[in-house]
Amino acid sequence: MKALIAKTYLLADKIFDFLAPIFILLTRLYLAQVFFLSGLTKISNWQATLSLFQNEYMVPVMSPTFAAYLGTACELGFPVLITLGLGSRLVLFGLFLFNLFAVFSYKFLWTPDGAVGLTDHMQWGIMILMLLCTGPGKLSIDYLIRRFYLKLDN
């Protein structure tokens, strides 16, 4: 019985070791899609984007115009790097801060009507933190750099 439990455990372990990089990649792709599509929405109607940053998003420290350019650049640039798995942890940290900034600067999310949006941002934040902790996985350029240039296998 003990041997059967051990074999079952090892088999399940191998299956999940095989599946983990695929699900990590799918998580990266999902996050990339969410933020990239948001960036595309911003550039599709730039005047509306500027209006949102001037009237809705209460971004401290920087001008609304600069915040609009920076936010749009982050939403279009970070997803490309996340998809490739290049500079992943640094980019994910930036994306986490960006997401956090969005939650606190867009007061609508804190109203009953904005609760769904707040939940979305919280879920994205959890996914980003998960990827920050695990890394981008074996299906990433970061993994290739780590393996071939740094001679590290994990």
N, C-alpha and C positions, 0 to 999 in steps of 0.2 A: 504494500500500500504506500509506504514511504517513497519507494522508487517511482511509482506512478505519479504521485504528487510532484516529485522533483522533475520528472520528464515533462509533465503538463506545464509546470511553471516555466521551465527553460524554453519550451516551445512557444508559449505565450510571450515570453521575453523576446525571443527572436522575431516573432511576428510584429510586435510593437516597435522593436528596434528598426525593422525594415520600414514600417509605416510612418514613424515619427518624422523623418525628413520630408515626406510627401505632405503631411499635415502642416508642418511648419511652413513649407512653401505655399500651401493653399492659404494659410493665415496671412503670410506676407502679401500674396496677390490680392486677397480680399481687402486688406487695409490700403494697399496701393490704389486699388480701384475706387474705394470710397473717397480718398483724398484727391486723387487725380480728377475724378468727375466733378468734384466740388470746385477745383481750380478751373476746369473747362467752363463751368457755369459762370464763374467770375469773369473770365475773359470774353465770354459770349455777349455780355452786356456790361461794358466797363463803366458806363455812367451809373447804372443801378448799383454796381459794386461800390463805387465811390460814395454814392448816396448812403448805402448801408453802413459804410465805415464812418461816415460823418454823422449819421443820425441814430443808428441802432447799436453798433458795436462801440462800447465805451472803452477803447484801448488807451490805457494810460501811457505816459512817457513819450509817445511819438505822435506825429501828426497823422490824421486820418488817411491822407494820401499816401504817406510813406508806409503806414500799416497795411493799406490795401495792396500796394506793390509787394511788400515783404510777404504778406499772407498768401498772395497768389503765387509768388515764386516758390514758397515752401510747398504749397499744395500741388504744384506742377513738377517740382524738382525732386522732392523727397520720395515720391512714389516710384520714380524711375530707379533710383538707387536701391530702394527697398526691394523692388522686383528683381533686380540683378543680384541683390545680396552683397552690395559693395559699400563698405564703410558702415555696415548695418547698425552696429550698436550706437555709434555717434549720431547717425541719421535718425534712428529710432528714439534716442534721447531728445533730439531736437523736435521730432514729431510729437513726443509725449508733452513737451513743454508747450508746443503750438496748440495741441488739443486742450491742455489745461488752461492756457491763456484764452482760448475760444470760450470755454465754459464760464470763466469768470468775467469776461468782457461782454458777453451777450446775455443781458439780464432776462430776456424773454425765456431762456431755458429754465429759469428759476420760478416761472409762473406755472399754474396748472395746465395751461395750453401748451407750454413748452416741455412738459415732463417727458414726452416721448423722445424729443431731441436730446434732453439731458441723459436719458437712459442710453441712447446711441453713443454719446460721447463717453459715458462711463464704460460701456462695453469695449469701445475702441481703445480706451486707456488701459483696460485690463489686458487686452490682446497685445498692445504695445509693450506693456510691462513684462508679459510672459515671454515675448521675443527678446526683450532686453536681457532677461535672465537666462534663457536657453541659448541665445545666439541665433544666427540666421539658418543654421542647419547645414547639412552636407550638400544641399542643392543650391549653393551660393558661390559667388566669386570669393567671398571672404574665406570660405572653407578651402578653396583651392590655394589661395595665398598662404593660409596657415599651414596647409599640408606640404606644398611644394617649395615655398620660399622660406618658411620658418622651420620646416622639418618637424612639425608637430602634427600628430595624427588626430587628436580630438578637437 
